[in-house]
Amino acid sequence: MSLRINDTVPDFTAETDHGTIGFHDFIGDSWTILFSHPKDFTPVCTTEFGAVAQLADEWAKRGTKVIGVSVDSAEEHKGWKGDIEKVAGTKAGFPIIADQDLAVSKAFDMLPAEAYLPDGRTPADSATVRSVFIIGPDKKLKLSMTYPMTVGRNFAEVLRALDALQLSTSKGVATPANWNTGDDVIIPTSVSDEDAKTKFGTFTTVLPYLRTTADPS
């Protein structure tokens, strides 16, 4: 079954390089980002996990946990962390799930139910396991992105999307194209002009259905 926006994400118990976790327990009351890749010791994903490690302070500022998932073992993850930290120039403090049985990849609809890992597999055998899931404290999926193997993920965009999600959730607004923190935001059409004045003060009516106001944060 496909995992859609606002679905409660699957709960599971899994081994990681930090030990056994229950996923919903891991999330707790935090925002959480689950990011996946098809195999350890691969070039693009090493740079991506390095980028995640370099953003440790940014995740912390946003009260957000990050956790990786790979179809290799926890022991392989521990070895790969050395390469990630060499590329990143910093510690990779987040856990990585060992999904050797593909249970997590299938639960998050990254692989078809009949998928398996053949002997001597290559990253191409699990190529679709290159996704990012942003999950709210309510344990519901808020956003997902999936990339091909040849295109490195842009974690500045993941941060931007996380900022927009946290703002829209806490302040009842929407964000326009190319929005960044501090830019004007959109007042939802469900809010009347009178209520918008009470809630946001001044606003600009660009179109009858498009009203903007200053970032309320």
C-alpha positions as CSV (number, residue, x, y, z in Angstrom):
1,M,0.0,0.0,0.0
2,S,1.3,3.4,-0.9
3,L,2.4,5.8,1.8
4,R,0.7,9.2,1.3
5,I,0.9,12.6,2.9
6,N,-0.7,12.7,6.3
7,D,-0.6,8.9,6.7
8,T,0.8,7.6,10.0
9,V,4.2,6.2,9.1
10,P,4.8,2.5,9.8
11,D,6.1,1.6,13.2
12,F,8.8,-1.1,13.2
13,T,11.7,-2.5,15.3
14,A,15.1,-2.6,13.7
15,E,18.8,-2.9,14.3
16,T,20.9,0.2,13.7
17,D,24.6,1.0,14.2
18,H,23.4,2.5,17.5
19,G,21.5,-0.6,18.6
20,T,17.9,-1.7,18.4
21,I,15.2,1.0,18.0
22,G,11.4,1.1,17.8
23,F,10.7,3.7,15.2
24,H,7.7,5.5,16.8
25,D,9.6,5.5,20.1
26,F,12.6,7.0,18.3
27,I,10.4,9.8,16.9
28,G,8.9,10.5,20.3
29,D,7.5,14.1,20.1
30,S,10.1,15.4,17.6
31,W,10.2,16.1,13.9
32,T,12.1,13.3,12.2
33,I,13.8,12.9,8.9
34,L,14.3,9.4,7.5
35,F,16.6,9.3,4.5
36,S,17.5,6.2,2.6
37,H,20.1,4.8,0.1
38,P,20.6,1.6,-1.8
39,K,24.0,0.5,-0.5
40,D,26.9,1.4,1.8
41,F,30.2,2.4,0.3
42,T,28.7,4.1,-2.7
43,P,30.0,7.5,-3.9
44,V,26.9,9.7,-4.2
45,C,25.4,8.5,-0.9
46,T,28.7,9.0,0.9
47,T,28.6,12.7,0.0
48,E,24.9,12.9,1.0
49,F,25.4,11.3,4.4
50,G,28.3,13.6,4.9
51,A,26.1,16.6,4.2
52,V,23.6,15.4,6.8
53,A,26.4,15.1,9.3
54,Q,27.6,18.6,8.6
55,L,24.1,19.9,9.3
56,A,23.9,18.5,12.8
57,D,23.6,21.9,14.5
58,E,20.8,22.9,12.0
59,W,18.8,19.8,12.7
60,A,19.2,20.4,16.5
61,K,18.0,24.0,16.1
62,R,14.8,22.7,14.6
63,G,14.2,20.0,17.2
64,T,14.6,17.4,14.5
65,K,16.0,13.9,14.6
66,V,17.7,12.4,11.5
67,I,18.1,8.7,10.8
68,G,19.3,6.8,7.8
69,V,18.3,3.5,6.4
70,S,20.3,1.1,4.2
71,V,19.8,-2.5,3.1
72,D,23.3,-3.4,4.5
73,S,24.1,-4.6,8.0
74,A,24.7,-2.6,11.1
75,E,28.4,-3.7,11.1
76,E,28.8,-2.5,7.5
77,H,27.2,0.9,8.6
78,K,29.8,1.2,11.3
79,G,32.6,0.7,8.8
80,W,31.0,3.1,6.3
81,K,30.7,5.8,8.9
82,G,34.5,6.2,8.8
83,D,34.3,7.1,5.1
84,I,31.4,9.4,5.7
85,E,33.2,11.3,8.4
86,K,36.4,11.5,6.3
87,V,34.4,13.2,3.5
88,A,32.4,15.4,5.8
89,G,35.2,16.4,8.1
90,T,32.9,15.8,11.1
91,K,31.3,13.1,13.2
92,A,28.2,11.3,11.7
93,G,26.3,11.0,14.9
94,F,22.9,9.8,13.5
95,P,21.9,6.2,13.4
96,I,21.6,4.1,10.3
97,I,18.9,1.3,10.1
98,A,20.1,-2.1,8.9
99,D,17.3,-3.1,6.5
100,Q,18.7,-6.3,5.1
101,D,15.3,-8.0,4.9
102,L,13.9,-4.9,3.1
103,A,11.1,-4.7,5.6
104,V,11.5,-0.9,6.1
105,S,12.0,-0.2,2.4
106,K,8.8,-2.1,1.5
107,A,6.8,-0.6,4.4
108,F,7.7,2.9,3.1
109,D,6.8,1.9,-0.5
110,M,10.4,2.3,-1.7
111,L,10.5,-1.3,-3.1
112,P,7.7,-3.6,-4.5
113,A,6.6,-6.4,-2.2
114,E,8.3,-9.0,-4.3
115,A,11.7,-7.4,-4.3
116,Y,14.6,-9.3,-2.9
117,L,18.4,-9.0,-2.7
118,P,20.2,-11.3,-5.1
119,D,23.7,-12.7,-4.4
120,G,26.4,-10.4,-5.6
121,R,23.9,-7.5,-5.7
122,T,24.8,-4.0,-6.9
123,P,23.2,-0.7,-5.9
124,A,21.0,-1.0,-9.0
125,D,19.1,-3.9,-7.3
126,S,17.7,-1.5,-4.7
127,A,18.0,1.8,-6.7
128,T,14.6,3.1,-5.7
129,V,15.7,3.2,-2.0
130,R,16.8,6.8,-2.3
131,S,14.1,8.8,-0.6
132,V,13.7,11.5,2.1
133,F,10.7,11.4,4.4
134,I,9.9,14.3,6.8
135,I,7.7,13.1,9.6
136,G,5.9,15.3,12.2
137,P,5.7,14.8,15.9
138,D,2.3,13.3,15.3
139,K,4.1,10.5,13.4
140,K,2.4,11.4,10.2
141,L,4.2,11.8,6.8
142,K,4.5,15.5,5.9
143,L,6.7,15.4,2.8
144,S,8.6,12.9,0.7
145,M,11.1,13.2,-2.1
146,T,12.7,10.4,-4.2
147,Y,15.8,10.8,-6.4
148,P,17.6,8.6,-9.0
149,M,21.0,7.2,-8.1
150,T,22.9,9.7,-10.2
151,V,21.5,12.9,-8.6
152,G,22.8,13.9,-5.2
153,R,20.1,15.1,-2.8
154,N,20.1,18.8,-1.9
155,F,19.9,19.0,1.9
156,A,19.6,22.7,1.8
157,E,16.2,22.1,0.2
158,V,15.4,19.5,2.8
159,L,16.1,22.2,5.5
160,R,14.0,24.8,3.6
161,A,11.1,22.4,3.3
162,L,11.4,21.5,7.0
163,D,11.3,25.2,7.9
164,A,8.2,25.7,5.7
165,L,6.5,22.7,7.3
166,Q,7.2,23.8,10.8
167,L,6.1,27.4,10.1
168,S,2.9,26.3,8.4
169,T,2.1,23.9,11.2
170,S,2.7,26.4,14.0
171,K,1.4,29.6,12.4
172,G,-1.4,28.4,10.1
173,V,0.1,29.8,6.9
174,A,1.3,28.5,3.5
175,T,4.6,29.4,1.7
176,P,4.9,30.4,-1.9
177,A,7.3,29.1,-4.5
178,N,11.0,29.6,-3.7
179,W,10.2,30.7,-0.1
180,N,12.9,31.0,2.4
181,T,12.7,31.9,6.1
182,G,11.9,35.6,6.5
183,D,10.1,35.9,3.1
184,D,6.4,36.8,3.0
185,V,4.0,34.0,3.4
186,I,0.5,33.2,2.1
187,I,-2.7,33.4,4.1
188,P,-4.9,30.3,3.5
189,T,-8.1,30.9,1.6
190,S,-10.0,29.4,4.5
191,V,-9.2,32.5,6.6
192,S,-11.5,35.5,6.0
193,D,-10.1,39.0,5.5
194,E,-11.5,40.0,8.8
195,D,-9.8,37.1,10.6
196,A,-6.6,37.7,8.6
197,K,-6.5,41.3,9.9
198,T,-7.0,40.0,13.5
199,K,-4.4,37.3,13.2
200,F,-1.7,38.8,11.0
201,G,-2.4,42.6,11.0
202,T,-1.7,44.0,7.6
203,F,-1.6,41.9,4.4
204,T,-1.4,42.4,0.7
205,T,-4.2,41.1,-1.7
206,V,-2.4,40.1,-4.9
207,L,-5.5,38.2,-6.2
208,P,-8.8,37.5,-4.6
209,Y,-7.4,34.1,-3.6
210,L,-3.8,35.1,-3.1
211,R,-3.0,37.2,0.0
212,T,0.5,37.6,1.5
213,T,1.7,38.8,4.8
214,A,5.1,39.1,6.6
215,D,6.6,35.9,8.0
216,P,4.9,35.6,11.4
217,S,7.9,33.9,13.0
